[in-house]
Amino acid sequence: MENIKLTYAETLSKEPKKWIATLAATLVTVLLLGWSATAVESSQSGGSGLAVARGIVSGILHPTADLLLTFGTDGVPYLLFETMAIAFLGTLVGAVLSIPFAFLGASNIVPRPVALIVRMCVMAIRTIPAFVYGLMFIMVTGPGAFAGLLTMSTCSIGMLSKMFTESIEELDKGILESLDAAGCNTFDKIRYGILPQLMPSFSSTLIYRFDMNLRDASVLGLVGAGGIGAPLMFAMNSYRWNDVGAILLGLIILVLIVEWVSNRLRTKLARG
């Protein structure tokens, strides 16, 4: 036992000393942070930024009750419903359009060259940010909820196609081989041998994408694509912090409810 202890102690003593490298990395990080801080410019010293922060916090703590309880087109409930509708319909339309891309991009379903071309197209769709799509569709359809719907649908295609393709490629090839032996064509293999297995994975991905679209739809309103983003921007520009607090409070409540429901649904899907 003593020999083992001595051997272990000798091994520890022979290990390289890493404290010097750690100290050097810390010093370099501190120097870089200090150098970056020199680029920060402050045009005002009167604490206007703190005043704005206090206004936002005060608005959240004292929201405009009329705005929260008004069910007209100017009220928070209607704006939240419009935002949720944009996110839901955008996810639904994007999912429908993503399924052909997913199957055409799966190398175990179609020839590899075809799958590569489709994946490149999906990658190109996924590269463009949602804000750019929003500005493009606003120029085509004008500001409104329809531009937000088109934006959410296009953005959903990029992610959903990629996730659906990965789920398809993880299928057991033995099922496809048995369907080939039975004389099934490609559409029969998709309908009877693949879709029943993919529904839990597809549903979980759709729920996750809906969560993302709900947050994106709230931001897209800033560029005029419908939803609650535009009233939030107008309220902030006019320094109506109580209205800002009401809108943010409603948005927080909506996101929490959707998050709770989606977690329950994903848990149920995972457990079968």
Secondary structure, DSSP 8 states (H G I E B T S, - for coil): -HHHHHHHHHHHHHS---HHHHHHHHHHHHHHHHHHHTT---S--S-HHHHHHHHHHHHHHS--HHHHH--STTSHHHHHHHHHHHHHHHHHHHHHHHHHHHHHT-TTTS-HHHHHHHHHHHHHHHHS-HHHHHHHHHHHH-SSHHHHHHHHHHHHHHHHHHHHHHHHHTS-HHHHHHHHHTT--HHHIIIIIIHHHHHHHHHHHHHHHHHHHHHHHHHHGGGTSSSSHHHHHHHHHTT-HHHHHHHHHHHHHHHHHHHHHHHHHHHHHHH-
